[in-house]
Amino acid sequence: MAEPFQSVAVVGAGAVGSFFGAMLARAGHRVTLIGRPAHVAAITRGGLRLEMAGRSENIKVAASTDLAAVAGADLVLFSVKSTATAAVARQIAPHLDPEALVLSLQNGVENAAAIAAGIRQTVVPAVVYVAVAAPEPGLVTHHGRGDLVIGDWQRAGAQEHTVAAGSATGSRQRRQQLADFFAAAGVPVRISDDVMAELWSKLMVNCAYNAISGLAQANYGQMAALPEIRALQQAVVGEVVALAAAAGVDLPLAPSLEAMAKIAVAMAGQYSSTAQDMARHKPSEIDHLNGFVARRGRELGIPTPVNDTLYALVKLVEEGQRRAGP
């Protein structure tokens, strides 16, 4: 049987995008990583180094700094920061193959709609569960998990955006092809019929970990070891669950608290992406995590004081870093 995807482009090949691109490349697929100049230069010189399961492996993969390198790809992994989603979607639009499938590997609940607003191709949202870091150009280190949950934006987000994905049957078949494609490369994929609930669940986890990890520069295991931090996280989860209910999304409290607690076990050594950004004095995605909760809480009349506070503190640190310069 012919492969459903002949060429893959990763837009925004940071730690997450590079990891999934590397998994596909090491399985023999044609992959192009599109990322920052230093990362691309290192990959061009010596391949992408992947440290995983106690082993270090150099993976040959094409790399480019030019967004036009998406041309010819029939699968595009979209992994830019949420703050850049709309702009990058518009930039790649002229270069995308008409039949390309665009998979959003991003945090937050609004990205698939933002991509769909800028392009004509099918957009599929994915919930990403992986602990990775990119400590230096050309290197990705894997610390845990590495699985995806994918959904059908046409049904799940129809009230916000409709993505032309063909018939329901065709959409299901294409999602299954995508799941099988990743699974054959060692990436487990689960298909969800309620992707918005899945995205909100991931948002809940991010809100519980990212800001605290960033402010304290602590990993998830260190956070879980302190009862005071666990109580703080539980308060964050309670606010996100209440907000989700107001937004029409069913996110039960008890399973949410359990899912949040399990992350620290599965990814004990992980520092959040917000922590990694703050350590490098780079703008984080906090506006689309705790900041999103704070904004939507005001819009829907749901109090979110803990999320508001964490958001404000991260913004304060980021402003100090901005003023201090590189």
C-alpha positions as CSV (number, residue, x, y, z in Angstrom):
1,M,0.0,0.0,0.0
2,A,1.3,3.4,-0.9
3,E,2.2,5.8,1.9
4,P,-0.5,8.4,2.5
5,F,2.1,11.1,2.9
6,Q,5.1,11.4,0.7
7,S,6.7,14.6,2.1
8,V,6.5,16.2,5.5
9,A,7.4,19.8,6.5
10,V,7.7,21.0,10.1
11,V,6.9,24.7,10.5
12,G,8.4,26.0,13.7
13,A,10.9,23.2,14.4
14,G,11.8,23.9,18.0
15,A,11.9,21.1,20.6
16,V,8.4,19.7,19.9
17,G,8.4,20.0,16.1
18,S,12.0,18.7,15.8
19,F,11.1,15.7,18.0
20,F,8.1,14.6,15.9
21,G,10.0,15.4,12.7
22,A,12.9,13.3,13.9
23,M,10.6,10.4,14.7
24,L,9.2,10.5,11.1
25,A,12.7,11.0,9.5
26,R,14.2,8.0,11.4
27,A,11.4,5.9,10.1
28,G,12.5,6.7,6.6
29,H,10.1,9.5,5.6
30,R,11.1,12.6,3.7
31,V,11.1,15.5,6.3
32,T,12.1,19.1,6.2
33,L,12.5,21.0,9.4
34,I,11.9,24.8,9.1
35,G,13.3,26.6,12.1
36,R,15.7,29.2,13.4
37,P,19.1,29.8,11.7
38,A,21.4,28.4,14.4
39,H,19.3,25.2,14.7
40,V,19.1,24.8,10.9
41,A,22.9,25.4,10.5
42,A,23.7,22.7,13.1
43,I,21.3,20.2,11.5
44,T,22.8,20.9,8.0
45,R,26.3,20.3,9.4
46,G,25.8,17.2,11.3
47,G,22.2,16.1,11.3
48,L,19.7,16.4,14.2
49,R,20.9,14.8,17.4
50,L,18.2,13.0,19.3
51,E,18.8,11.9,22.9
52,M,16.2,9.4,23.9
53,A,15.9,6.3,26.1
54,G,19.6,6.6,27.2
55,R,20.8,6.7,23.6
56,S,22.1,9.5,21.3
57,E,21.3,9.2,17.6
58,N,22.1,11.5,14.7
59,I,19.3,11.7,12.2
60,K,19.7,12.9,8.7
61,V,17.0,15.4,7.9
62,A,16.6,18.4,5.6
63,A,16.4,21.8,7.2
64,S,15.6,25.3,6.1
65,T,15.0,28.8,7.5
66,D,12.6,29.6,4.7
67,L,8.9,29.2,5.2
68,A,8.5,28.6,1.5
69,A,10.1,25.2,2.1
70,V,6.6,23.9,2.9
71,A,6.1,23.8,-0.9
72,G,5.4,20.2,-2.1
73,A,4.7,18.8,1.4
74,D,1.5,16.9,1.7
75,L,1.7,16.9,5.5
76,V,2.6,20.0,7.5
77,L,3.3,19.9,11.2
78,F,2.5,23.3,12.5
79,S,4.5,23.9,15.7
80,V,5.1,27.6,16.0
81,K,4.5,29.6,19.2
82,S,0.8,30.5,19.6
83,T,1.7,34.2,19.5
84,A,2.9,33.7,15.9
85,T,0.2,31.4,14.6
86,A,-1.9,33.8,12.5
87,A,1.1,35.5,11.0
88,V,2.9,32.3,10.0
89,A,-0.3,30.8,8.6
90,R,-0.7,33.8,6.3
91,Q,3.0,33.5,5.3
92,I,2.9,29.8,4.3
93,A,-0.5,30.1,2.6
94,P,0.9,30.9,-0.9
95,H,3.3,28.0,-0.8
96,L,1.1,25.1,0.5
97,D,0.1,22.3,-1.7
98,P,-3.7,22.5,-2.3
99,E,-4.3,19.0,-0.8
100,A,-1.9,19.4,2.1
101,L,-3.0,18.4,5.6
102,V,-2.0,20.8,8.3
103,L,-1.6,19.3,11.8
104,S,-1.5,21.8,14.7
105,L,1.0,20.7,17.4
106,Q,0.4,23.6,19.7
107,N,-0.7,24.6,23.1
108,G,-3.9,26.4,23.7
109,V,-7.4,26.0,22.4
110,E,-7.6,28.6,19.6
111,N,-4.7,27.7,17.3
112,A,-6.5,25.4,14.8
113,A,-9.1,28.1,14.1
114,A,-6.4,30.7,13.8
115,I,-4.5,28.6,11.2
116,A,-7.8,27.8,9.3
117,A,-8.5,31.5,9.1
118,G,-5.3,32.1,7.1
119,I,-5.2,29.0,4.7
120,R,-7.5,27.0,2.6
121,Q,-6.2,23.5,3.5
122,T,-7.6,21.0,6.0
123,V,-6.5,21.8,9.5
124,V,-6.5,19.1,12.2
125,P,-5.9,20.0,15.8
126,A,-3.6,17.7,17.9
127,V,-3.1,17.5,21.6
128,V,0.6,16.9,22.3
129,Y,1.9,15.0,25.3
130,V,5.7,14.9,25.2
131,A,8.5,16.1,27.5
132,V,11.3,17.4,25.3
133,A,13.9,20.2,25.3
134,A,16.3,21.8,22.8
135,P,19.2,22.7,25.1
136,E,21.4,23.7,22.1
137,P,21.1,24.1,18.3
138,G,20.9,20.7,16.6
139,L,20.0,18.8,19.7
140,V,16.7,17.5,21.1
141,T,16.5,15.7,24.4
142,H,13.4,13.5,25.1
143,H,12.3,13.1,28.8
144,G,9.0,11.3,28.5
145,R,5.9,10.3,26.6
146,G,5.6,11.3,22.9
147,D,2.0,10.7,22.0
148,L,-0.7,12.7,20.2
149,V,-4.5,13.0,20.3
150,I,-6.0,14.2,17.0
151,G,-9.5,15.4,16.3
152,D,-11.8,16.6,13.6
153,W,-12.0,20.4,13.6
154,Q,-14.9,20.5,11.2
155,R,-17.2,19.0,13.8
156,A,-15.5,20.0,17.1
157,G,-15.0,23.6,16.2
158,A,-17.8,24.2,13.8
159,Q,-19.2,27.0,15.9
160,E,-15.9,29.0,15.5
161,H,-14.5,27.8,12.2
162,T,-15.4,25.3,9.5
163,V,-12.5,23.5,7.9
164,A,-13.2,22.0,4.5
165,A,-12.4,18.4,5.2
166,G,-14.7,16.6,2.8
167,S,-17.4,14.2,3.9
168,A,-17.5,12.8,7.4
169,T,-16.5,9.4,6.1
170,G,-13.5,10.9,4.2
171,S,-12.4,12.9,7.2
172,R,-12.5,9.8,9.4
173,Q,-10.5,7.8,6.9
174,R,-7.9,10.6,6.6
175,R,-7.5,10.9,10.3
176,Q,-7.0,7.1,10.5
177,Q,-4.4,7.3,7.8
178,L,-2.6,10.1,9.8
179,A,-2.8,8.0,13.0
180,D,-1.4,4.9,11.3
181,F,1.4,7.0,9.6
182,F,2.6,8.3,13.0
183,A,2.1,4.9,14.8
184,A,4.4,3.2,12.2
185,A,7.1,5.7,13.2
186,G,6.7,4.9,16.9
187,V,4.4,7.8,17.8
188,P,1.1,6.6,19.4
189,V,-1.9,8.5,18.2
190,R,-5.4,8.4,19.6
191,I,-8.4,9.8,17.6
192,S,-10.9,11.8,19.6
193,D,-14.4,12.7,18.6
194,D,-14.4,15.5,21.2
195,V,-11.2,17.3,20.5
196,M,-12.2,20.5,22.2
197,A,-12.5,18.7,25.5
198,E,-9.1,17.2,24.9
199,L,-7.6,20.6,24.1
200,W,-9.2,22.1,27.2
201,S,-7.8,19.2,29.3
202,K,-4.3,20.0,27.9
203,L,-4.9,23.7,28.6
204,M,-5.8,22.8,32.2
205,V,-2.5,20.8,32.6
206,N,-0.5,23.6,31.0
207,C,-2.1,26.2,33.3
208,A,-1.3,24.0,36.3
209,Y,2.4,23.5,35.5
210,N,3.8,26.1,33.0
211,A,3.7,29.3,34.9
212,I,4.8,27.8,38.3
213,S,7.6,25.9,36.6
214,G,8.7,29.1,34.9
215,L,8.6,31.4,37.9
216,A,10.4,28.9,40.1
217,Q,12.6,27.3,37.4
218,A,11.5,24.0,38.9
219,N,10.7,20.7,37.2
220,Y,7.5,18.8,37.6
221,G,8.8,16.4,40.2
222,Q,10.0,19.2,42.4
223,M,6.7,20.9,42.1
224,A,4.8,17.8,43.0
225,A,6.9,17.2,46.1
226,L,5.5,20.3,47.8
227,P,2.0,20.1,49.3
228,E,1.6,23.9,48.9
229,I,2.3,23.7,45.2
230,R,-0.1,20.8,44.7
231,A,-2.8,22.9,46.4
232,L,-2.0,25.8,44.2
233,Q,-2.3,23.6,41.1
234,Q,-5.6,22.1,42.3
235,A,-6.9,25.7,42.6
236,V,-5.8,26.4,39.0
237,V,-7.5,23.2,37.8
238,G,-10.8,24.2,39.6
239,E,-10.8,27.6,37.8
240,V,-10.2,26.1,34.3
241,V,-12.9,23.4,34.9
242,A,-15.4,26.2,35.8
243,L,-14.4,28.2,32.8
244,A,-14.7,25.3,30.5
245,A,-18.2,24.6,31.7
246,A,-19.2,28.2,31.0
247,A,-17.7,27.8,27.5
248,G,-19.9,24.7,26.9
249,V,-17.1,22.2,27.3
250,D,-17.5,19.2,29.7
251,L,-14.3,18.9,31.8
252,P,-15.2,17.0,35.0
253,L,-13.2,18.1,38.1
254,A,-12.1,14.7,39.6
255,P,-10.7,13.2,36.4
256,S,-9.0,16.6,35.6
257,L,-7.3,16.7,39.0
258,E,-6.2,13.1,38.5
259,A,-4.8,13.8,35.0
260,M,-2.9,16.8,36.3
261,A,-1.3,14.8,39.1
262,K,-0.2,12.0,36.7
263,I,1.8,14.4,34.6
264,A,4.3,14.9,37.4
265,V,4.8,11.2,37.5
266,A,5.1,10.7,33.8
267,M,7.4,13.7,33.3
268,A,9.1,14.3,36.6
269,G,12.2,15.8,35.1
270,Q,10.5,18.1,32.7
271,Y,10.7,21.9,32.8
272,S,7.7,23.5,31.2
273,S,8.1,25.3,27.8
274,T,7.4,28.5,29.7
275,A,10.3,27.7,32.1
276,Q,12.6,27.1,29.1
277,D,11.5,30.3,27.4
278,M,12.0,32.3,30.6
279,A,15.4,30.8,31.2
280,R,16.4,32.0,27.8
281,H,14.7,35.4,28.2
282,K,12.4,34.6,25.3
283,P,8.7,35.6,25.2
284,S,6.5,32.7,26.3
285,E,3.1,31.5,25.3
286,I,1.6,32.6,28.7
287,D,-1.0,34.8,26.9
288,H,-2.5,31.7,25.4
289,L,-2.4,29.7,28.7
290,N,-3.1,31.3,32.1
291,G,-3.6,34.6,30.1
292,F,-6.3,33.0,28.0
293,V,-8.1,31.7,31.1
294,A,-7.9,35.2,32.7
295,R,-9.3,36.8,29.5
296,R,-12.1,34.3,28.9
297,G,-12.9,34.4,32.6
298,R,-13.6,38.1,32.4
299,E,-15.6,37.7,29.2
300,L,-17.8,35.0,30.7
301,G,-18.0,36.3,34.2
302,I,-16.1,33.4,35.8
303,P,-13.6,34.4,38.6
304,T,-10.1,33.1,37.9
305,P,-7.9,34.8,40.6
306,V,-5.2,32.1,40.7
307,N,-4.7,32.1,37.0
308,D,-4.8,35.9,36.9
309,T,-2.1,36.0,39.5
310,L,0.2,33.5,37.8
311,Y,-0.3,35.3,34.5
312,A,0.5,38.7,36.0
313,L,3.7,37.4,37.7
314,V,5.0,35.8,34.5
315,K,4.3,39.0,32.6
316,L,6.2,41.0,35.3
317,V,9.3,38.8,34.9
318,E,9.1,38.9,31.1
319,E,8.9,42.7,31.2
320,G,11.9,42.9,33.5
321,Q,13.8,40.6,31.1
322,R,12.8,42.7,28.1
323,R,14.0,45.9,29.8
324,A,17.3,44.2,30.7
325,G,17.9,43.2,27.1
326,P,19.8,40.1,25.9
